[in-house]
């Protein structure tokens, strides 16, 4: 039985400030580094067969910290890179509301129909992320960690549950949150979702879904 552990990277200042990140290579902030350390310790009792990561630093640094507690290295998977927000990247949510009011409303009401100017759609994300999952399942039978981003993880979770992209906002994935699927008999079984229990000692309030 294979086990997929989907991890969202630790906190960045752009999460706190509600700035669209996308392909912009933002570093973990001090809290994000602490979150990754706690996650690494939390997963240290798991014998991981592999750790895959988005190539962006906030994910890759999270993955490398997890790997310190394991006997495996980190493999970069381009298919796990963050959603390409196109012209929205590096803009705050307030700026996007002002500059792209129609698309912003579409994104929040009909996410499956939204296509970012100069960027991606959720279907683009689904195709490339599922390719990573298929590749992982063809190579491993044990526990594998995939470190990625909010949009990618939400799309993957929805897809593995057989839900279409219109359900994007029905799923939340906090910074540092982990979601676990068992893969048995050709079926993905959700066994844990958005677990942040190991972060309680930080005593930090939960951020909005951003």
DRENPA-182829 format. One record per residue (C-alpha): residue number from 1; residue in one letter; x, y, z negated. Coordinates in pm, whole numbers. Each point is the difference from the previous one (the first is absolute). Example, Ala and Ser with C-alpha at 12.3 -4.5 7.8 and 13.67 -1.06 7.14 Angstrom:
residues 2
{1; "A"; {1230; -450; -780}}
{2; "S"; {137; 344; 66}}
This chain:
residues 210
{1; "X"; {0; 0; 0}}
{2; "X"; {139; 338; 102}}
{3; "X"; {-50; 304; -220}}
{4; "X"; {8; 356; 136}}
{5; "X"; {73; 275; -250}}
{6; "X"; {-85; 337; 154}}
{7; "X"; {176; 287; -176}}
{8; "X"; {-53; 371; 41}}
{9; "X"; {321; 197; -56}}
{10; "X"; {52; 211; -311}}
{11; "X"; {-102; 361; -40}}
{12; "X"; {141; 291; 203}}
{13; "X"; {-52; 371; -55}}
{14; "X"; {-211; 6; 315}}
{15; "X"; {-241; -246; -162}}
{16; "X"; {-35; 234; -295}}
{17; "X"; {-30; 312; 217}}
{18; "X"; {-238; -167; 249}}
{19; "X"; {219; 48; 305}}
{20; "X"; {-46; -239; 294}}
{21; "X"; {315; -212; 24}}
{22; "X"; {-28; -234; 296}}
{23; "X"; {336; -49; 170}}
{24; "X"; {165; 284; -196}}
{25; "X"; {274; -166; -206}}
{26; "X"; {-84; 116; -351}}
{27; "X"; {198; -129; -300}}
{28; "X"; {-145; -151; -316}}
{29; "X"; {-22; 252; -280}}
{30; "X"; {120; -71; -355}}
{31; "X"; {-328; -165; -94}}
{32; "X"; {5; -209; 320}}
{33; "X"; {344; -137; -84}}
{34; "X"; {-119; -97; -348}}
{35; "X"; {-307; -165; 153}}
{36; "X"; {220; -204; 235}}
{37; "X"; {222; -107; -291}}
{38; "X"; {-303; -115; -200}}
{39; "X"; {-132; -186; 304}}
{40; "X"; {335; -169; 53}}
{41; "X"; {-6; -122; -361}}
{42; "X"; {-364; -102; 30}}
{43; "X"; {74; -213; 306}}
{44; "X"; {326; -140; -142}}
{45; "X"; {-182; -312; -121}}
{46; "X"; {-117; -69; 354}}
{47; "X"; {229; -198; 226}}
{48; "X"; {-28; 196; 323}}
{49; "X"; {92; -156; 331}}
{50; "X"; {26; 333; 180}}
{51; "X"; {-48; 374; -37}}
{52; "X"; {-108; 203; 302}}
{53; "X"; {-13; 379; 9}}
{54; "X"; {-99; 295; 211}}
{55; "X"; {314; 179; 123}}
{56; "X"; {-95; 325; -176}}
{57; "X"; {203; 81; -311}}
{58; "X"; {-287; 16; -247}}
{59; "X"; {-91; -360; 85}}
{60; "X"; {353; -124; 61}}
{61; "X"; {128; 137; -331}}
{62; "X"; {-293; -166; -177}}
{63; "X"; {80; -328; 176}}
{64; "X"; {370; 20; -82}}
{65; "X"; {-76; 53; -369}}
{66; "X"; {-228; -307; 5}}
{67; "X"; {280; -196; 170}}
{68; "X"; {242; 73; -287}}
{69; "X"; {-202; -243; -208}}
{70; "X"; {-9; -269; 270}}
{71; "X"; {239; -217; 199}}
{72; "X"; {-119; 126; 336}}
{73; "X"; {79; 310; 201}}
{74; "X"; {-236; 244; 167}}
{75; "X"; {-106; -41; 363}}
{76; "X"; {-122; 308; 184}}
{77; "X"; {-326; -42; 192}}
{78; "X"; {-83; 286; 236}}
{79; "X"; {-362; -116; 3}}
{80; "X"; {-33; 107; -366}}
{81; "X"; {95; 364; 66}}
{82; "X"; {-248; 259; -120}}
{83; "X"; {-296; 124; 202}}
{84; "X"; {99; 254; 262}}
{85; "X"; {-206; 305; -93}}
{86; "X"; {137; 187; 300}}
{87; "X"; {-63; 373; -35}}
{88; "X"; {-124; -47; -358}}
{89; "X"; {339; -112; -128}}
{90; "X"; {162; 235; -255}}
{91; "X"; {-328; 194; -37}}
{92; "X"; {-191; 18; -327}}
{93; "X"; {-355; -129; -21}}
{94; "X"; {-125; 359; -32}}
{95; "X"; {187; 103; 316}}
{96; "X"; {-146; -295; 191}}
{97; "X"; {-352; 86; -115}}
{98; "X"; {49; 352; 134}}
{99; "X"; {178; -84; 327}}
{100; "X"; {-182; -323; 95}}
{101; "X"; {-344; 16; -167}}
{102; "X"; {-178; -224; 252}}
{103; "X"; {266; -271; 2}}
{104; "X"; {36; 19; -379}}
{105; "X"; {-372; -71; -36}}
{106; "X"; {22; -282; 252}}
{107; "X"; {298; -149; -187}}
{108; "X"; {-200; -11; -323}}
{109; "X"; {-336; -98; 144}}
{110; "X"; {91; -218; 299}}
{111; "X"; {366; -99; -47}}
{112; "X"; {-25; -274; 262}}
{113; "X"; {-74; 267; 265}}
{114; "X"; {275; 244; -99}}
{115; "X"; {307; 32; 220}}
{116; "X"; {269; 232; -132}}
{117; "X"; {123; 260; 253}}
{118; "X"; {345; -120; 97}}
{119; "X"; {-39; -295; -235}}
{120; "X"; {-180; -328; -58}}
{121; "X"; {-342; -148; -64}}
{122; "X"; {-74; -259; -267}}
{123; "X"; {-25; -265; 271}}
{124; "X"; {358; 79; 102}}
{125; "X"; {105; -63; -360}}
{126; "X"; {-196; -324; -22}}
{127; "X"; {163; -149; 309}}
{128; "X"; {357; 65; -107}}
{129; "X"; {-49; -91; -367}}
{130; "X"; {-174; -329; 79}}
{131; "X"; {295; -92; 222}}
{132; "X"; {223; 28; -306}}
{133; "X"; {-233; -222; -204}}
{134; "X"; {-11; -260; 279}}
{135; "X"; {380; 2; 20}}
{136; "X"; {34; -43; -377}}
{137; "X"; {-245; -291; -9}}
{138; "X"; {188; -174; 282}}
{139; "X"; {321; 7; -206}}
{140; "X"; {-92; -35; -369}}
{141; "X"; {-218; -218; -218}}
{142; "X"; {59; 171; -336}}
{143; "X"; {-30; 353; -140}}
{144; "X"; {90; 293; 225}}
{145; "X"; {-11; 370; -88}}
{146; "X"; {-96; 259; 262}}
{147; "X"; {81; 356; -109}}
{148; "X"; {-191; 258; 199}}
{149; "X"; {-228; 302; -21}}
{150; "X"; {-353; 93; -98}}
{151; "X"; {-157; -4; 347}}
{152; "X"; {184; -313; 114}}
{153; "X"; {-89; -195; -313}}
{154; "X"; {-363; 108; 8}}
{155; "X"; {-27; -104; 363}}
{156; "X"; {169; -335; -72}}
{157; "X"; {-218; -74; -303}}
{158; "X"; {-314; 80; 196}}
{159; "X"; {115; -206; 297}}
{160; "X"; {96; -306; -208}}
{161; "X"; {-345; 16; -161}}
{162; "X"; {-164; 6; 343}}
{163; "X"; {-127; 359; -34}}
{164; "X"; {18; 247; 286}}
{165; "X"; {167; 341; -7}}
{166; "X"; {-320; 179; -99}}
{167; "X"; {55; -137; -353}}
{168; "X"; {332; 184; -41}}
{169; "X"; {-125; 222; -283}}
{170; "X"; {-152; -294; -189}}
{171; "X"; {347; -107; -108}}
{172; "X"; {243; 186; -224}}
{173; "X"; {372; -65; -34}}
{174; "X"; {180; 208; -262}}
{175; "X"; {370; 84; 13}}
{176; "X"; {182; -303; -135}}
{177; "X"; {-316; -210; 27}}
{178; "X"; {29; -365; 100}}
{179; "X"; {-260; -215; 174}}
{180; "X"; {42; -377; 31}}
{181; "X"; {-141; -246; 252}}
{182; "X"; {39; -376; 4}}
{183; "X"; {2; -152; 347}}
{184; "X"; {-150; -349; 8}}
{185; "X"; {-161; -197; 278}}
{186; "X"; {12; 293; 240}}
{187; "X"; {-183; 225; -246}}
{188; "X"; {117; 304; -196}}
{189; "X"; {-126; -2; -359}}
{190; "X"; {19; 321; -202}}
{191; "X"; {123; -88; -350}}
{192; "X"; {103; 342; -134}}
{193; "X"; {-60; 355; 118}}
{194; "X"; {170; 334; -73}}
{195; "X"; {169; -130; -314}}
{196; "X"; {184; 283; -177}}
{197; "X"; {-12; -156; -349}}
{198; "X"; {378; -6; -23}}
{199; "X"; {10; 382; 32}}
{200; "X"; {-198; 70; -318}}
{201; "X"; {310; 81; -204}}
{202; "X"; {58; 304; 225}}
{203; "X"; {-325; 147; -137}}
{204; "X"; {-60; 186; 323}}
{205; "X"; {-340; 91; 138}}
{206; "X"; {-109; -177; 318}}
{207; "X"; {25; 208; 317}}
{208; "X"; {-284; 46; 247}}
{209; "X"; {-21; -230; 300}}
{210; "X"; {252; 194; 206}}
